[in-house]
Amino acid sequence: MSEVADRAPSDRIPWIPWAIAFYGLLGAAALLWNGWSGRPWAFADRLAEARGVAWGSDLALGLCAAGAVIVASNLWTQHTEGGRRLAHELGQLLGPLRWRDCLVLAALSGFAEEAFFRGAVQPRVGWILATLLFAAAHFVPGRSLGLWSVFALLAGGLLGALFVATGNLLAPIVAHAAINAVNLRMISTRFGGGFEDDPAPE
């Protein structure tokens, strides 16, 4: 049993309250920024807003993108030393997370980060700079954790491309939330002393 898993419940970091506070502020900042300037918060521009959301194709696109990133990140973790080190460091930082914790964290981060970086920042500075800012926001000093910003750069570029392709936030939010939910669970279970017998939600 790992040291992280042996922690008493009271010693574990309360990720959910912190995430609610942080992502609540980030999401509110995005909505207020766009609202103040009269921009649609969920669309690239007024023309995209007039076209609306193609629910079926945009949802499918987001899920396909998420699947590709999840497969690629798991292969990176399994077959490279850098990927294993990164997953181990993140797992030790996160500690054990149940499925419901992963789903809540994924939903919060998926909505708030996409509303801010894609919905508010990208229309103003462009896809490339928004992707670089997204990667910079995920930078953590350290040899292993520094690779997290590389992953964020690649994933952020894909999420930004989804926003350009669809003109709305549905595909980026769905992709972001799905990637985080599955990868958080995988990292917590394998490297953070997670709850292997915790069933997936029905």
KACORRA-V289622 format. One line per field, one symbol per residue. burial: I if it has 24 or more other C-alpha atoms within 12 Angstrom, else O. A space follows every 50 residues. Layout:
burial->???
This chain:
burial->OOOIIOOOOOOOOOIIOOIOOOIIOIIIIIIOOIOOOOIIIIIIIOOOOO OOOOOOOIIOIIIIIIIOIIOOIIOOIOOOOOIIIIIIIIIIIIIIIIIO IIIIIIIIIIIIIIIIIIIIIIIOOOIIOIIIIIIOOOOOOOOOIIIIII IIIOIIIIIIIIIIIIIIIIIIIIIIIIIIIIIIIIIIIIIIIIIOOOOO OO
